Amino acid sequence: FQAEILAHYQVYEFHPVVAKLQIYCSEDLGGFYLDILKDRLYTSAPGSLARRSAQTALWHIEQAMLRWMAPFLSFTAEEAWSVLGNRESIFTQVYSEFAAPDEALLAKWTRIREIRDGVNKEIETVRAEGKVGSSLQATLQLTAGPEDHALLASLGDDLKFVFITSAIELIAGAAVSTGVTASSNTKCERCWHYRPDVGHDPAHPTICGRCTSNLFGAGEQRRFA
């Protein structure tokens, strides 16, 4: 991605860079990564590995984004750079060096996003019918063929966070299909997930076990989302 941006800058092609960054911000970040990440940022313990790793990833994204946009959003990039506590100008910085992308990992997440887009359409249909109020109120029955099933199963408990739903039942089948039903569980007033363990701790009757752990215990472990 960065190599393509720098190649455009070498021949003074600014419009393709603007288009690439617009798509990156709206689809890759806003429509996917940040949408998933906000649960971890909002609900995990402040100093937890889950939250700190998310903040670290965002820091690296911000560092790259300001360098990429600086040639055509000069004042915005310079102001943001100074607000972040940097004394030198953004224009004294060099581009970071990145390793070659892991093509297998890119293919994996591209397929996950394709499946997620289809699932979201099913959820929107059920929402339009008034059966659920949000994706977190939905319980998914997600059937997938062998390759897709293995890919989705590799995410473990984090799968529900990738699909922004409270529960997913992953079923082995011939092809991808989705069933959506309204959760019968209680909504946690802190994380808004519908979980069977809301109120299990008498000292905190309105929140779930996950939030109780994040607030007062060891906290949850997150691997992918």
C-alpha positions in Angstrom: 0.0 0.0 0.0 2.7 2.5 1.0 4.8 1.5 -2.0 1.9 2.4 -4.3 1.5 5.7 -2.6 5.1 6.6 -2.9 5.2 5.6 -6.5 2.4 8.1 -7.2 4.2 10.8 -5.4 7.4 10.2 -7.4 5.5 11.3 -10.6 3.4 14.0 -8.8 0.2 12.0 -9.0 -1.8 13.3 -6.0 -5.4 12.3 -7.0 -4.8 8.5 -6.8 -3.3 8.9 -3.4 -6.3 10.9 -2.2 -8.6 8.2 -3.6 -6.6 5.4 -1.9 -6.6 7.1 1.5 -10.4 7.9 1.2 -11.1 4.2 0.6 -8.7 3.1 3.3 -10.3 5.4 5.9 -13.9 4.7 4.9 -13.8 1.0 4.1 -10.8 -0.6 5.8 -10.8 1.6 9.0 -14.3 3.0 9.5 -16.2 0.2 7.9 -14.3 -2.7 9.4 -11.3 -2.3 11.8 -12.5 0.6 13.9 -16.0 -0.7 14.0 -14.7 -3.9 15.6 -12.0 -2.3 17.7 -14.2 0.0 19.7 -15.6 -2.8 21.9 -12.1 -3.6 23.1 -11.2 0.1 23.6 -14.5 0.8 25.5 -14.8 -2.3 27.7 -11.4 -3.7 28.4 -9.4 -2.7 31.5 -7.4 0.6 30.9 -4.0 -1.1 31.2 -4.9 -4.5 29.8 -3.0 -6.1 27.0 -6.2 -6.1 24.9 -6.6 -2.3 25.1 -3.0 -1.3 25.0 -2.3 -3.5 21.9 -5.3 -1.8 20.2 -3.9 1.7 21.1 -0.5 0.6 19.8 -1.9 -0.4 16.5 -3.8 2.9 16.2 -0.6 4.8 17.0 1.2 3.0 14.1 -1.7 3.8 11.8 -1.7 7.4 12.8 2.1 7.7 12.2 1.7 6.3 8.7 -1.4 8.2 7.8 0.1 11.6 8.7 3.1 10.9 6.5 1.0 9.7 3.6 -1.3 12.7 3.7 1.3 15.4 4.4 2.1 16.3 0.8 -1.5 17.3 0.0 -3.0 18.0 3.5 0.1 19.9 4.7 -1.4 22.1 7.4 -3.7 19.4 8.7 -0.8 16.9 9.0 1.5 19.4 10.6 -1.1 20.5 13.1 -2.0 16.9 14.0 1.7 16.0 14.3 2.3 18.8 16.8 -0.9 18.0 18.8 0.5 14.5 19.3 3.4 16.0 21.1 6.0 16.0 18.4 8.4 18.9 18.3 9.9 18.5 14.8 7.9 19.1 11.7 6.1 16.2 10.0 8.2 17.2 6.9 11.4 16.1 8.6 10.2 12.6 9.0 10.9 9.6 6.8 8.6 6.9 5.8 8.6 3.7 7.9 9.9 0.5 6.4 7.4 -2.3 6.2 8.0 -6.0 5.7 6.4 -7.6 2.7 2.7 -8.3 3.4 1.7 -11.8 4.4 -0.4 -12.9 1.4 -2.0 -15.8 3.2 -3.0 -13.5 6.1 -4.4 -11.0 3.6 -6.4 -13.7 1.8 -7.8 -15.0 5.2 -9.1 -11.6 6.3 -10.4 -10.7 2.8 -12.5 -13.9 2.9 -13.6 -13.1 6.5 -14.7 -9.7 5.4 -16.7 -11.1 2.5 -18.5 -13.5 4.8 -19.1 -10.7 7.3 -20.6 -8.5 4.5 -23.1 -11.2 3.7 -24.0 -11.7 7.4 -24.5 -8.0 7.9 -27.0 -8.0 5.0 -29.0 -10.8 6.7 -28.9 -8.9 10.0 -30.1 -5.7 8.3 -33.0 -7.7 6.8 -34.1 -8.9 10.3 -33.6 -5.4 11.7 -35.9 -4.0 9.0 -38.5 -6.5 10.1 -38.3 -5.3 13.6 -37.1 -8.6 15.1 -33.8 -7.2 16.5 -32.8 -3.7 17.4 -29.0 -4.0 16.7 -26.5 -6.6 15.6 -25.6 -7.2 19.3 -29.1 -8.3 20.0 -28.8 -11.0 17.3 -27.7 -14.6 17.8 -26.2 -16.0 14.6 -26.3 -19.5 13.3 -23.5 -19.4 10.7 -23.1 -22.4 8.5 -19.9 -22.7 6.4 -18.1 -25.2 4.1 -14.9 -26.9 5.2 -12.4 -24.2 4.2 -14.5 -21.3 5.5 -15.4 -23.2 8.7 -11.8 -23.8 9.5 -11.0 -20.1 8.7 -13.8 -18.8 11.0 -13.1 -21.4 13.7 -9.5 -20.2 13.9 -10.8 -16.9 15.5 -12.1 -18.8 18.5 -14.2 -16.8 20.9 -13.2 -13.6 19.1 -15.4 -14.5 16.2 -18.5 -12.9 17.7 -16.5 -9.6 18.1 -15.5 -9.6 14.4 -19.2 -9.9 13.5 -20.2 -7.5 16.3 -22.8 -9.9 17.7 -23.3 -11.3 21.2 -23.2 -15.0 20.2 -22.4 -17.1 17.1 -23.1 -20.8 16.6 -20.6 -22.0 13.9 -22.0 -25.0 12.0 -20.2 -27.2 9.5 -22.0 -27.5 6.2 -21.7 -27.3 2.5 -21.7 -23.6 1.9 -22.1 -20.3 3.8 -25.6 -19.5 5.1 -26.8 -17.4 8.0 -29.7 -17.7 10.4 -30.5 -14.7 12.6 -32.6 -14.9 15.8 -33.1 -12.4 18.6 -31.2 -13.2 21.7 -33.2 -14.3 24.8 -30.4 -13.2 27.1 -30.3 -9.9 29.2 -28.5 -6.9 27.9 -25.4 -5.8 29.8 -25.7 -2.1 30.5 -22.0 -1.5 30.2 -20.9 -3.4 27.0 -24.4 -3.8 25.5 -23.8 -7.5 24.8 -26.7 -9.9 25.5 -25.2 -12.5 27.8 -26.5 -15.3 30.0 -24.3 -14.2 32.9 -25.7 -10.7 33.4 -26.3 -10.2 37.1 -24.5 -13.4 38.2 -22.4 -11.3 40.5 -24.9 -10.0 43.1 -22.6 -7.0 43.8 -23.1 -5.9 40.1 -26.5 -7.0 39.0 -26.7 -5.1 35.8 -23.4 -6.1 34.1 -22.1 -9.3 32.6 -19.3 -11.5 33.8 -16.9 -10.2 31.1 -17.4 -6.6 32.3 -17.1 -7.7 36.0 -13.8 -9.3 35.1 -12.6 -6.3 33.2 -13.5 -3.9 36.0 -12.7 -5.8 39.1 -10.8 -9.0 38.1 -8.0 -10.2 35.8 -9.8 -9.1 32.7 -10.6 -10.9 29.4 -8.1 -12.2 26.9 -8.4 -11.1 23.3 -6.4 -12.4 20.4 -7.8 -11.1 17.1 -10.6 -8.6 17.7 
